[in-house]
Amino acid sequence: MDKYDFGGWATRNDLLCSDGRIIKKDAFKDQDGMTVPIVWNHDHDSVNAVLGHAVLENRDDGVYAYGVFNNTEEGQHAKELVEHGDVRSLSIYANK
């Protein structure tokens, strides 16, 4: 990736998620290279919850995300939280 605000694992293979699911290797291989929205706390009911987007990369260990925040007030606030270390994890919306 050329330019992104952060990178991190969207999901790792074969780990028990907090929702009780286990994401298996290549579960998201069809989304490799896909751009998806970054949404705060899985809130798909509010346009204000969209903070930017991520490009997904399917890897041997799981799915890696390269994130870019948008220039909205919410996106820039989230960027500051990530840069400051207040937000340090991602959650993939795998229940749909």
Secondary structure, 3 states (H helix, E strand, C coil): CCCCCEEEEEEECCCECCCCCECCCCCCHHHCCCEEEEEHHHCCCCHHHEEEEEEEEEECCEEEEEEEECCCHHHHHHHHHHHHCCCCCCCCCCCC
